[in-house]
């Protein structure tokens, strides 16, 4: 094993592991979320027949970002 001159406590290792798992989960949700949205739209409205391409994935991601954007106003 490589020794880079520092050691981590067990609590620090647990926190790092949880952080890495959370980041991977967020990335997976961002990747799969638009596809699930397209699937739902195609199921509810079969006449749409939206193809599953990178372009439609990107467009759906943008729409989800705009809809879920939280802008605080006074």
Backbone as a printed PyTorch tensor [residue, N CA C, xyz], in Angstrom:
tensor([[[  0.8310,  -1.1750,   0.0000],
         [  0.0000,   0.0000,   0.0000],
         [  0.8820,   1.2460,   0.0000]],

        [[  0.4600,   2.2810,  -0.6520],
         [  1.2340,   3.5170,  -0.7100],
         [  1.1070,   4.2890,   0.5930]],

        [[  2.2210,   4.8340,   1.0580],
         [  2.2090,   5.6660,   2.2520],
         [  2.5810,   7.0760,   1.8390]],

        [[  1.6010,   7.9810,   1.8740],
         [  1.8300,   9.3500,   1.4320],
         [  2.0790,  10.2950,   2.5840]],

        [[  2.3880,   9.7470,   3.7430],
         [  2.7550,  10.5850,   4.8660],
         [  1.5880,  11.0900,   5.6890]],

        [[  0.4070,  10.5560,   5.5130],
         [ -0.7130,  10.9520,   6.3530],
         [ -1.5790,   9.7240,   6.6090]],

        [[ -2.2980,   9.7660,   7.6930],
         [ -3.1980,   8.6620,   8.0130],
         [ -4.5680,   9.2380,   8.3410]],

        [[ -5.5700,   8.4100,   8.1440],
         [ -6.9400,   8.8490,   8.4000],
         [ -7.5130,   8.0410,   9.5600]],

        [[ -8.3020,   8.7140,  10.3740],
         [ -9.0080,   8.0320,  11.4450],
         [-10.1810,   7.2720,  10.8570]],

        [[-10.7170,   6.3380,  11.6100],
         [-11.8430,   5.5420,  11.1360],
         [-13.0440,   6.4260,  10.8200]],

        [[-13.3110,   7.4200,  11.6480],
         [-14.4420,   8.3140,  11.3980],
         [-14.2540,   9.0950,  10.1060]],

        [[-13.0080,   9.5130,   9.8300],
         [-12.7290,  10.2380,   8.5970],
         [-12.9200,   9.3320,   7.3790]],

        [[-12.5240,   8.0620,   7.5070],
         [-12.7020,   7.1110,   6.4040],
         [-14.1850,   6.8680,   6.1440]],

        [[-14.9590,   6.7530,   7.2280],
         [-16.4010,   6.5560,   7.0660],
         [-17.0440,   7.7640,   6.3920]],

        [[-16.6510,   8.9530,   6.7970],
         [-17.2110,  10.1730,   6.2040],
         [-16.8290,  10.2750,   4.7270]],

        [[-15.5980,   9.9140,   4.4070],
         [-15.1510,   9.9430,   3.0150],
         [-15.9380,   8.9340,   2.1790]],

        [[-16.1540,   7.7430,   2.7160],
         [-16.9010,   6.7170,   1.9950],
         [-18.3410,   7.1670,   1.7470]],

        [[-18.9640,   7.7640,   2.7440],
         [-20.3360,   8.2450,   2.5970],
         [-20.4010,   9.3650,   1.5580]],

        [[-19.4130,  10.2460,   1.5640],
         [-19.3690,  11.3360,   0.5930],
         [-19.2190,  10.7990,  -0.8220]],

        [[-18.3420,   9.8270,  -1.0040],
         [-18.1310,   9.2420,  -2.3340],
         [-19.4000,   8.5500,  -2.8140]],

        [[-20.0640,   7.8100,  -1.9440],
         [-21.3100,   7.1370,  -2.3170],
         [-22.3870,   8.1540,  -2.6780]],

        [[-22.4740,   9.2500,  -1.9280],
         [-23.4700,  10.2850,  -2.2130],
         [-23.2100,  10.9350,  -3.5680]],

        [[-21.9540,  11.2110,  -3.8790],
         [-21.6160,  11.8260,  -5.1660],
         [-21.9630,  10.8790,  -6.3150]],

        [[-21.6560,   9.6030,  -6.1640],
         [-21.9810,   8.6240,  -7.2010],
         [-23.4930,   8.5210,  -7.3810]],

        [[-24.2460,   8.5540,  -6.2920],
         [-25.7010,   8.4860,  -6.3660],
         [-26.2860,   9.7020,  -7.0830]],

        [[-25.7710,  10.8790,  -6.7900],
         [-26.2540,  12.0990,  -7.4540],
         [-25.9560,  12.0440,  -8.9460]],

        [[-24.7670,  11.6060,  -9.3020],
         [-24.4030,  11.4980, -10.7250],
         [-25.3200,  10.4990, -11.4270]],

        [[-25.6000,   9.3760, -10.7780],
         [-26.4840,   8.3720, -11.3680],
         [-27.8980,   8.9260, -11.5520]],

        [[-28.3920,   9.6760, -10.5720],
         [-29.7370,  10.2560, -10.7000],
         [-29.8060,  11.2950, -11.8050]],

        [[-28.7530,  12.0820, -11.9500],
         [-28.7230,  13.0770, -13.0310],
         [-28.6980,  12.3780, -14.3830]],

        [[-28.0160,  11.2520, -14.4660],
         [-27.9260,  10.5320, -15.7280],
         [-29.2300,   9.8170, -16.0750]],

        [[-29.9030,   9.2550, -15.0770],
         [-31.0900,   8.4370, -15.3290],
         [-32.3870,   9.2510, -15.2640]],

        [[-32.3950,  10.3380, -14.5220],
         [-33.6050,  11.1310, -14.3410],
         [-34.2740,  11.5690, -15.6300]],

        [[-33.5480,  12.1740, -16.5550],
         [-34.1810,  12.5810, -17.8160],
         [-34.7440,  11.4100, -18.6170]],

        [[-34.0820,  10.2580, -18.5580],
         [-34.5990,   9.0930, -19.2830],
         [-35.9080,   8.6060, -18.6750]],

        [[-36.0040,   8.6470, -17.3520],
         [-37.2510,   8.2620, -16.6920],
         [-38.3640,   9.2480, -17.0520]],

        [[-38.0170,  10.5270, -17.1550],
         [-39.0030,  11.5340, -17.5540],
         [-39.4940,  11.2760, -18.9750]],

        [[-38.5760,  10.9650, -19.8900],
         [-38.9710,  10.6530, -21.2680],
         [-39.8470,   9.4080, -21.3120]],

        [[-39.4930,   8.4000, -20.5270],
         [-40.2980,   7.1880, -20.4700],
         [-41.7050,   7.4890, -19.9680]],

        [[-41.8060,   8.3240, -18.9450],
         [-43.1160,   8.6790, -18.4040],
         [-43.9440,   9.4500, -19.4310]],

        [[-43.3270,  10.3990, -20.1260],
         [-44.0640,  11.1670, -21.1390],
         [-44.5250,  10.2740, -22.2800]],

        [[-43.6610,   9.3570, -22.7230],
         [-44.0450,   8.4470, -23.8010],
         [-45.1360,   7.4810, -23.3520]],

        [[-45.1620,   7.1370, -22.0730],
         [-46.2020,   6.2540, -21.5680],
         [-47.5290,   6.9920, -21.4540]],

        [[-47.5030,   8.2080, -20.9370],
         [-48.7370,   8.9750, -20.7760],
         [-49.2900,   9.4760, -22.0970]],

        [[-48.4120,   9.8640, -22.9970],
         [-48.8230,  10.4190, -24.2840],
         [-48.1340,   9.6440, -25.4020]],

        [[-48.6830,   8.4800, -25.7870],
         [-48.0130,   7.6300, -26.7780],
         [-47.8410,   8.2940, -28.1440]],

        [[-48.6500,   9.3000, -28.4510],
         [-48.5300,   9.9490, -29.7590],
         [-47.2800,  10.8220, -29.8480]],

        [[-46.6720,  11.1560, -28.7060],
         [-45.4500,  11.9650, -28.7350],
         [-44.3020,  11.2010, -29.3860]],

        [[-44.1320,   9.9420, -28.9840],
         [-43.0740,   9.0680, -29.5120],
         [-41.7150,   9.7710, -29.4920]],

        [[-41.3410,  10.2940, -28.3380],
         [-40.0620,  10.9890, -28.1910],
         [-38.9410,   9.9530, -28.2300]],

        [[-37.9710,  10.1220, -29.1200],
         [-36.8790,   9.1400, -29.1870],
         [-35.9160,   9.3110, -28.0060]],

        [[-35.2440,   8.2210, -27.6740],
         [-34.2530,   8.2500, -26.5980],
         [-32.8780,   8.4930, -27.2130]],

        [[-32.5580,   9.7710, -27.4010],
         [-31.2590,  10.1450, -27.9600],
         [-30.5610,  11.0890, -26.9830]],

        [[-29.3000,  11.3490, -27.2510],
         [-28.5550,  12.2640, -26.3880],
         [-29.1620,  13.6680, -26.4320]],

        [[-29.6260,  14.0680, -27.5970],
         [-30.2420,  15.3960, -27.7370],
         [-31.4990,  15.5420, -26.9030]],

        [[-32.3630,  14.5210, -26.9330],
         [-33.5730,  14.6020, -26.1270],
         [-33.2590,  14.4570, -24.6390]],

        [[-32.2290,  13.6800, -24.3100],
         [-31.8040,  13.5740, -22.9140],
         [-31.3390,  14.9310, -22.4020]],

        [[-30.5260,  15.6100, -23.2060],
         [-30.0050,  16.9130, -22.8240],
         [-31.1330,  17.9450, -22.7130]],

        [[-32.0710,  17.9140, -23.6470],
         [-33.1970,  18.8410, -23.6010],
         [-34.0700,  18.5820, -22.3710]],

        [[-34.2900,  17.3230, -22.0540],
         [-35.0870,  16.9870, -20.8740],
         [-34.3760,  17.4030, -19.6030]],

        [[-33.0660,  17.2080, -19.5680],
         [-32.2810,  17.6460, -18.4080],
         [-32.4230,  19.1500, -18.2250]],

        [[-32.3510,  19.8960, -19.3070],
         [-32.4760,  21.3560, -19.2240],
         [-33.8710,  21.7440, -18.7150]],

        [[-34.9120,  21.0890, -19.2300],
         [-36.2740,  21.3910, -18.7920],
         [-36.4260,  21.0820, -17.3040]],

        [[-35.8830,  19.9590, -16.8550],
         [-35.9680,  19.6090, -15.4340],
         [-35.2260,  20.6210, -14.5660]],

        [[-34.0960,  21.0920, -15.0340],
         [-33.3490,  22.1080, -14.2830],
         [-34.1570,  23.3940, -14.1870]],

        [[-34.7640,  23.8030, -15.2960],
         [-35.5440,  25.0430, -15.3070],
         [-36.7750,  24.9120, -14.4170]],

        [[-37.4580,  23.7780, -14.4980],
         [-38.6690,  23.5920, -13.7010],
         [-38.3390,  23.5080, -12.2170]],

        [[-37.2840,  22.8040, -11.8700],
         [-36.9380,  22.5990, -10.4630],
         [-36.0400,  23.6800,  -9.9060]],

        [[-35.6810,  24.6570, -10.7130],
         [-34.8220,  25.7260, -10.2300],
         [-35.4690,  26.4830,  -9.0860]],

        [[-34.7250,  26.6670,  -8.0660],
         [-35.2670,  27.3470,  -6.8860],
         [-34.6760,  28.7520,  -6.8170]],

        [[-35.4700,  29.7250,  -7.2280],
         [-35.0410,  31.0980,  -7.1900],
         [-35.7980,  31.7990,  -6.0680]],

        [[-35.0540,  32.3430,  -5.1240],
         [-35.6850,  33.0230,  -4.0110],
         [-35.9000,  34.4950,  -4.3670]],

        [[-37.1200,  34.9450,  -4.1550],
         [-37.4310,  36.3530,  -4.3870],
         [-37.9180,  36.9440,  -3.0690]],

        [[-37.7460,  38.2360,  -2.9450],
         [-38.1500,  38.8880,  -1.6960],
         [-39.6100,  39.2240,  -1.6950]]])
